[in-house]
Amino acid sequence: MGKRKNNTLVRQTGRRAYRPVCWVSAEGATERDYFRMAVFKDARASVKYPKNVHPSRRNPAAVLKRLQKEIGSEELRDGDEAWVVVDVDDYEGELGDLLEWCDSHPGFHLAVSNPKFELFLVMHFEKANGCTTAAKVDAALKRHMPGYDKRLTPTQFSLEDVRGAIANAREKRVARADELPGPGMTDAFKLAESLLGV
């Protein structure tokens, strides 16, 4: 019996273009919720997170270690990226190691928020001027999202909202050329930009 010409049960290979992977190792659940939103569903890269996140190991060194363990010694393919997303909090001394890690590979990136990631959420509504402490960020977020409880829904923000937040964060950051963001600034917009290709 000869082979069928158009056997639909045979898996076709080599036809789909490789979709880059964007590894994101984040400090908390809010960051993971954010980059899992529907807005990023058709992002230029598939977002993946390290497994087995220990809730009490949230300092920058632990967040980086988690990512390194997950990606191992594998080389990133063309277009792949690895991001560490952390807050300044009381960990400024640990951020130097993360900057060194970023310098070791063109696909390694750091998104630091000062004082915390929720600053970027505030920027979806306003420029967040004066939000230089955690308490001020919380107060601003409470005005805009009264029921916020550290978790985000998949449809929390629209693409237009995200683009507005990117513009607000970029405008503040461009004014300062420091390697790390000063109080009231965040680099979370850089990861959002990368995923959306803007």
ChimeraX attribute file (.defattr): number of C-alpha atoms within 10 A of each C-alpha:
attribute: neighborCount
match mode: 1-to-1
recipient: residues
	/A:1	3
	/A:2	4
	/A:3	6
	/A:4	7
	/A:5	6
	/A:6	7
	/A:7	8
	/A:8	8
	/A:9	6
	/A:10	7
	/A:11	7
	/A:12	8
	/A:13	6
	/A:14	7
	/A:15	6
	/A:16	7
	/A:17	6
	/A:18	11
	/A:19	13
	/A:20	17
	/A:21	18
	/A:22	23
	/A:23	22
	/A:24	25
	/A:25	28
	/A:26	27
	/A:27	24
	/A:28	21
	/A:29	13
	/A:30	18
	/A:31	21
	/A:32	19
	/A:33	15
	/A:34	20
	/A:35	20
	/A:36	17
	/A:37	16
	/A:38	16
	/A:39	20
	/A:40	19
	/A:41	15
	/A:42	10
	/A:43	19
	/A:44	16
	/A:45	21
	/A:46	15
	/A:47	20
	/A:48	15
	/A:49	18
	/A:50	17
	/A:51	11
	/A:52	8
	/A:53	17
	/A:54	12
	/A:55	9
	/A:56	9
	/A:57	13
	/A:58	16
	/A:59	18
	/A:60	26
	/A:61	17
	/A:62	18
	/A:63	23
	/A:64	25
	/A:65	13
	/A:66	22
	/A:67	20
	/A:68	15
	/A:69	11
	/A:70	16
	/A:71	14
	/A:72	9
	/A:73	8
	/A:74	8
	/A:75	10
	/A:76	18
	/A:77	11
	/A:78	11
	/A:79	13
	/A:80	18
	/A:81	22
	/A:82	26
	/A:83	20
	/A:84	26
	/A:85	24
	/A:86	30
	/A:87	24
	/A:88	22
	/A:89	14
	/A:90	9
	/A:91	13
	/A:92	11
	/A:93	9
	/A:94	14
	/A:95	19
	/A:96	13
	/A:97	13
	/A:98	18
	/A:99	15
	/A:100	10
	/A:101	15
	/A:102	17
	/A:103	12
	/A:104	10
	/A:105	13
	/A:106	11
	/A:107	17
	/A:108	18
	/A:109	20
	/A:110	23
	/A:111	21
	/A:112	25
	/A:113	25
	/A:114	24
	/A:115	25
	/A:116	23
	/A:117	26
	/A:118	21
	/A:119	28
	/A:120	27
	/A:121	24
	/A:122	24
	/A:123	24
	/A:124	23
	/A:125	18
	/A:126	15
	/A:127	19
	/A:128	23
	/A:129	15
	/A:130	11
	/A:131	22
	/A:132	17
	/A:133	15
	/A:134	17
	/A:135	11
	/A:136	17
	/A:137	23
	/A:138	17
	/A:139	14
	/A:140	22
	/A:141	23
	/A:142	14
	/A:143	12
	/A:144	14
	/A:145	14
	/A:146	10
	/A:147	10
	/A:148	12
	/A:149	9
	/A:150	11
	/A:151	15
	/A:152	18
	/A:153	12
	/A:154	16
	/A:155	12
	/A:156	13
	/A:157	17
	/A:158	14
	/A:159	13
	/A:160	11
	/A:161	16
	/A:162	22
	/A:163	18
	/A:164	17
	/A:165	25
	/A:166	23
	/A:167	17
	/A:168	23
	/A:169	25
	/A:170	18
	/A:171	13
	/A:172	18
	/A:173	19
	/A:174	9
	/A:175	8
	/A:176	12
	/A:177	9
	/A:178	9
	/A:179	8
	/A:180	21
	/A:181	19
	/A:182	18
	/A:183	16
	/A:184	24
	/A:185	28
	/A:186	30
	/A:187	23
	/A:188	26
	/A:189	23
	/A:190	18
	/A:191	22
	/A:192	20
	/A:193	16
	/A:194	14
	/A:195	21
	/A:196	18
	/A:197	10
	/A:198	9
